[in-house]
Every structure is written in structure tokens, then in C-alpha cells.
Amino acid sequence: MFRSFVLVFCVLILAAATNSSHFSQVVSNPDSLAYPQEKHFKNLRQLTFGGDNAEAYWSFDSKHLVFQSNYKEWGVQCDQIFTTPISSATSKEKRPQMLSTGKGRTTCAYFLPGDKTIVYASTHLGGDDCPKEPERTPGGKYLWSVFPSYDIFVADLNGKVAKQLTKTEGYDAEATVSPKGDLIVFTSVRNGDLDLYTMNIDGSNVKQITNTLGYDGGAFFSPDGKKIVFRASRFKTEEEKNEYKELLKQGLVAPTNMEIFVCNVDGSNLKQVTNLGKANWAPFYHPNGKKIIFSSNHHGQRGYQFNLFMINEDGSGLEQISFDSVFDSFPMFSPDGKKIVFSSNRNNGGTRNTNLFVADWVD
């Protein structure tokens, strides 16, 4: 779901993407991939070199990543799930291990405790083909599809589906796992709205934790597993509410206005962290549990410029972290707190490619 931002903004800014062409495709000095202002990144390395690669999430041992890619050179037509060790980069000829079925469309994979299995969402039970994205009309709003055939599955590292965790009608996706290894948080439309739910890692004991009208998604646990950070759309007028409801009936949402929220794992003590306007999304807790890193276009004159920012949990101390002039998003700190992975349009040779980058994190 998040990766849809990559596609639309890259399509809109092909000409602008050439900003990254000052980087060479083969990099001898890792820190040449970082902009001078990016003081928190050290030993920045590129892991993928083609297609749209996003939502890369760490294994519990901080040695592997699981991510989604639509790189056609790897024989896929739309997003499928792959895994790679952070010690080596992928390439056109070096396709990483694919963990999804290769059927339908997938999103949001995450390692389960023990790093022998993953959880991810897929539409493959709804058909072998990639479900169609909504057509973008000139001057029209950018829309996401919340495909009703998405369900959440567990698979092993050979790609064998071991279990189906959700079976309700409608969208179930965006699952992530608590660092404590006891819970999964996910987004579902089972009540007629897009709300957050938790369940045990075996799919039992499902509990709804948000209930305000709007799109709640992209949730992650705090390092101690006691809180959840997520992005949400909220509405100021009846017109906005009605538009949301009508789009949702069509399996669509317009995600151009979102803010960051936190709550306790049971949904209590809900607080809004950002009030920046535009699209603030892909949040993740800093290892200290007191700050949140996220992607936002609030600062740019052009709606497609997304960078990483960090903010205190109480909404103070906003700091810009990344500085690519097109797109940086999907930040995630490794469980050991030493590294960060994110997706970026940098070093793409003026193409539309979005690739994975990993760096040592410097506080």
C-alpha cells in the first residue's frame, strides 16, 4: 500500500528525477550516496538497482531484510515479496529469494520471531493476475486501491504458505509484528472503515484498537511493544467525510492528507503527533522510544518531494533527516538500533527507479 506513493510521484516527476544523476551508478565511496546535510547516515550503501523497491523491514537478528519489488527483470509483473541479507546487494542478474507465490499483488511483509517465517498480505486467492490500479485522470486526485482480495498469510523462507491469518471479507493488510514477538497490528475494513486491529501471531484474539472515521494504517510498535505509531486521515468538513465514504465504497482512498498518531497497544491514550499538513506517513519509532522518524512532503513547494523527518513523540523538535529532492521514505531502524534502511530515488540515473539503501545510524 505505501509503495503506491513511489509510483505516482515518480511518474509525475520523471524530469525532476534527474536531480540524482550527479551520483554515479557504480559507487566507490559509500558516503558519496549521502547528501552533505545527512549527518545521521554513515557508510550509506545501495542494495537494489532497478524497479520500485520499498517497505524493507528487518529480521529480528538485524541481518536480513524482507521487501517488496516490482522489478520486471526479476520476472514479476507487480509487487512480490523478496528477502536479502544486508551484506550483499542485488542486481538484474542476482535476483534475491522470492517468498511470495508470484500470483496476485503483495504488500507489507514482516519477519516473525525466529526469522524462519514471514507475514505478508496478498491478493492471490482472488486471482493469479495483478489487480488493476485505478486510472489517473488529468487533474484528478491521486487514489489508492484497497483491494478486497487482500488477506494476510504466513510463509516460510522457501516461499511456502504455511497459514492464512485473516479470512474476513474485504481488505486485510499492512501487518507488522511487535518486537516482543507476541502481537501483530494490521489494517482492516471488516467494520466498514479502515481501522487498526491487533491479533496474536497465530491469528487469534483479534481486537479493534482505532474507531475514528478515516484511514488508519502503516502501524508499527514502539521498541518496548507498549505503543503503536501510525498514519491516519482525519476530516474537518462533512464534504471530506462524504468523499472518503464514497471512495471507500469503490475500494479507494485519497491519501494526500495524513498525520502521524500514537496510542497504547490497546488503543487507549490516542494522541496526534504531527500537524504539518499534506502527507505525513511511513512512521517508525527511534530506538530510544521517544522519537519518531517519518516521511513527509509538507516542506516542499512541489507535492512530490518527500524527505525523512524526525520528531519527538510529543510533537516537538522537528528535524529534517534526508535531503533528496525527489523521494525518501519507508525508514526503519534495525532491532539492534545500529542501522537504518529506507527507499530513495537517489542514484537512479534519471530513471523512475526507487531503490533500497542501508546506513549506519549516527545520533
Buried (B, 14 or more C-beta within 10 A) or exposed (E): BBBBBBBBBBEBBEEBBBBBBEBEEEBEEBBEBBBEEBEBBBEBBBBBBBBBBBBBBBBBEBBBBBBBBBBEEBEBEBBBBBBBEBEEBBEEEEBBBBBBBBBBBBBBBBBBBEBEBBBBBBBBBBEEEBBEBBEBEEEEEBBBBBBBBBBBBBBEBEBEBEEEBBEEEBBBBBBBBBBEEBBBBBBBBBEEBBBBBBBEBEBEEBBBBBEEBBBBBBBBBBBEBEBBBBBBBBBEEEEBBEBBEEBBEEBBBBBBBBBBBBBBBEBEEBEEBBEBEBBBBBBBBBBEEEBBBBBBBBEBEEBBBBBBBBBBBEBEEBEEBBBBBBBBBBBBBBBEBEBBBBBBBBBBEBBBBBBBBBBBBEE
